[in-house]
Amino acid sequence: MSEPTRPGNNARLGLILVGIVLTMVSASFAAVPFYSWFCKQTGFAGTPRIAKVAPAQVLDKTISIRFDANTDPNMPWTFKPIQNEMTVHIGETALAFFEAYNPTDHTIAGSASYNVSPDLVGSYFNKIQCFCFTEQILKAHERAVMPVTFFVDPAITKDSDAMRIHQITLSYTFYQTELPKEQASLSPAPKAAYN
C-alpha cells in the first residue's frame, strides 16, 4: 500500500523545481557575457585579442592580412575596407582603414562585431585600437574613415599549426543599434523602414 502524499512534500518539491528552473535561466543569461569574455581573452573562435601595446620584437617574417567588411541586412550603411590586403612583419604595429557611409536622411548608430580566420590565429592577432570598441554614429549622408591598429604576435611562429598560416582575414560586420537618447532627440525620424 502506498503512503499518502503530504501537502508539505508537494510544496517543497515545487520550490525545488522552481529553484532549478531559475538557476538554469540565470545561467543561460550569464553564459553570453562569459562566452564573449572567454573568446576575447583566449582568441577562441577567431576572436582577436585586445592589447595595450605591441611587442618589442619585430620579426623578418611577414604575413598577409586580408580585410573583409559586411553589414547586417537591417543596416543601411555601406561599409568597406579602404585597402583590401596588406603585408606586415610579424610583431609590427600596423594601421588599416575602413570607410562607412550613411546614405539615409537620418542619423544611425552602429556597432561592429569582428573575428579573424582561420580561427586558429585568434589568439595571435591583437588589436590595440579599433572603431569596433565603441558604438559609431553617422549623421544623414555622413561618411567616416575608421582606423584599426593591430599586430600579429611573434608567438605565432612557435605554434606548429599556426606557423604554417600565410594569410589572415580580419572581418567586420556592422549592425544597427539604438541611438543614444540625446542623439535620437536631434535626429529626424526615418521616412521609411529598412528591411
C-alpha positions in Angstrom: 0.0 0.0 0.0 1.4 3.4 -0.9 1.9 6.1 1.6 -0.4 9.2 1.2 1.2 12.4 -0.2 1.6 15.1 2.3 0.9 18.8 1.3 4.3 19.8 2.8 6.2 17.4 0.5 4.4 18.8 -2.7 5.3 22.4 -1.7 8.9 21.5 -1.0 9.2 19.7 -4.3 7.6 22.6 -6.1 10.1 25.1 -4.5 13.0 22.8 -5.6 11.8 22.7 -9.2 11.2 26.5 -9.3 14.8 26.9 -7.9 16.2 24.6 -10.6 14.4 26.5 -13.3 15.5 29.9 -12.0 19.1 28.7 -11.8 19.1 27.4 -15.3 17.6 30.6 -16.7 20.2 32.7 -14.8 23.0 30.5 -16.1 21.8 30.9 -19.7 21.9 34.7 -19.4 25.3 34.6 -17.7 26.7 32.3 -20.5 26.6 35.0 -23.2 28.8 37.6 -21.5 31.0 34.8 -20.1 31.5 33.3 -23.6 32.3 36.8 -25.0 34.8 37.4 -22.3 36.4 33.9 -22.7 36.7 34.4 -26.5 38.4 37.8 -26.1 40.8 36.5 -23.6 41.8 33.3 -25.4 41.2 34.1 -29.1 38.7 31.2 -29.2 36.5 31.0 -32.3 38.7 33.5 -34.2 38.2 36.4 -31.7 41.2 38.7 -31.8 42.7 39.7 -28.5 43.0 43.3 -27.2 46.4 44.6 -26.3 47.7 47.9 -24.9 51.0 47.9 -26.7 52.8 45.9 -29.5 55.6 43.6 -28.6 59.2 45.0 -28.8 60.2 42.2 -31.1 59.5 42.6 -34.9 60.5 39.6 -37.0 61.8 39.5 -40.6 58.9 37.1 -41.4 55.9 38.6 -43.0 52.2 37.7 -43.1 49.4 38.8 -45.4 46.3 40.4 -43.8 43.1 40.5 -45.9 40.2 42.8 -44.9 36.6 42.0 -45.2 33.6 44.3 -44.4 29.9 43.4 -44.2 26.7 44.9 -42.9 23.7 43.2 -41.4 20.7 43.2 -43.8 18.9 45.7 -41.5 21.9 48.1 -41.5 21.5 50.6 -44.4 25.1 51.8 -44.3 27.7 51.0 -46.9 30.9 49.7 -45.3 34.2 48.7 -46.9 37.9 48.4 -46.3 40.0 51.2 -47.9 42.7 48.6 -48.6 41.8 45.0 -49.4 45.1 43.5 -48.2 48.4 44.4 -46.7 51.6 42.5 -45.9 53.1 43.2 -42.4 56.0 41.9 -40.4 55.1 39.7 -37.5 55.2 41.9 -34.4 55.0 45.1 -36.3 52.3 47.6 -35.4 50.1 48.1 -38.5 47.3 50.6 -39.3 44.4 49.8 -41.6 41.3 51.9 -42.5 37.7 51.2 -43.2 35.0 53.5 -44.6 31.4 53.7 -43.6 28.7 55.8 -45.3 25.2 56.6 -44.1 23.1 57.1 -47.3 19.9 57.8 -45.4 18.2 61.1 -44.4 18.5 60.4 -40.7 21.2 59.6 -38.1 22.0 56.0 -37.5 24.1 54.3 -34.8 26.0 51.1 -35.4 28.3 48.6 -33.7 30.7 46.3 -35.4 31.4 42.6 -34.5 34.7 41.1 -35.6 36.7 38.0 -36.0 39.7 36.6 -37.8 40.1 33.5 -39.8 41.4 30.9 -39.7 40.1 30.6 -36.2 43.5 29.2 -35.0 45.1 32.7 -35.3 42.6 34.4 -33.0 45.0 34.2 -30.0 47.9 35.7 -32.1 46.0 38.6 -33.7 45.9 41.6 -31.4 44.1 44.9 -31.7 45.5 48.0 -29.9 42.8 50.5 -31.1 39.7 49.9 -33.1 36.5 51.6 -34.2 34.8 48.3 -33.1 35.5 49.0 -29.4 32.8 51.7 -29.3 29.4 52.5 -31.0 29.7 54.6 -34.1 27.2 57.3 -35.1 26.8 58.7 -38.6 24.5 61.6 -39.4 22.5 61.7 -42.6 24.8 61.3 -45.7 27.9 61.3 -43.4 31.0 59.4 -44.4 33.6 58.3 -41.9 37.1 56.8 -42.2 37.7 54.5 -39.2 41.1 53.1 -38.2 42.2 49.9 -36.6 45.7 49.4 -35.1 46.9 45.8 -34.8 49.8 43.4 -34.7 50.4 39.7 -35.1 52.1 38.2 -32.0 55.6 36.7 -32.7 54.5 33.7 -30.6 52.6 32.6 -33.8 56.0 31.3 -35.1 56.3 28.9 -32.2 52.9 27.3 -32.8 53.5 24.2 -35.0 50.0 24.6 -36.6 49.7 28.4 -36.8 53.3 28.9 -38.1 52.1 27.4 -41.5 49.5 30.2 -42.0 50.5 32.8 -44.5 47.2 34.8 -44.7 44.8 36.1 -42.0 41.4 37.6 -42.8 40.1 40.3 -40.5 36.4 40.5 -40.9 33.8 43.0 -39.6 30.0 43.1 -39.7 28.2 46.4 -38.8 24.8 46.1 -37.0 22.4 48.9 -36.4 22.0 49.9 -32.8 19.6 52.1 -30.9 20.6 55.8 -31.0 21.6 57.3 -27.6 18.7 59.4 -26.3 20.5 62.7 -26.8 21.2 61.8 -30.5 17.7 60.4 -31.1 16.1 63.7 -30.0 18.2 65.6 -32.5 17.6 63.2 -35.5 14.6 63.4 -37.7 12.5 60.2 -37.7 13.2 57.8 -40.6 10.9 58.2 -43.6 10.7 54.5 -44.4 11.6 51.3 -42.7 14.5 49.3 -43.9 14.2 45.6 -44.5 
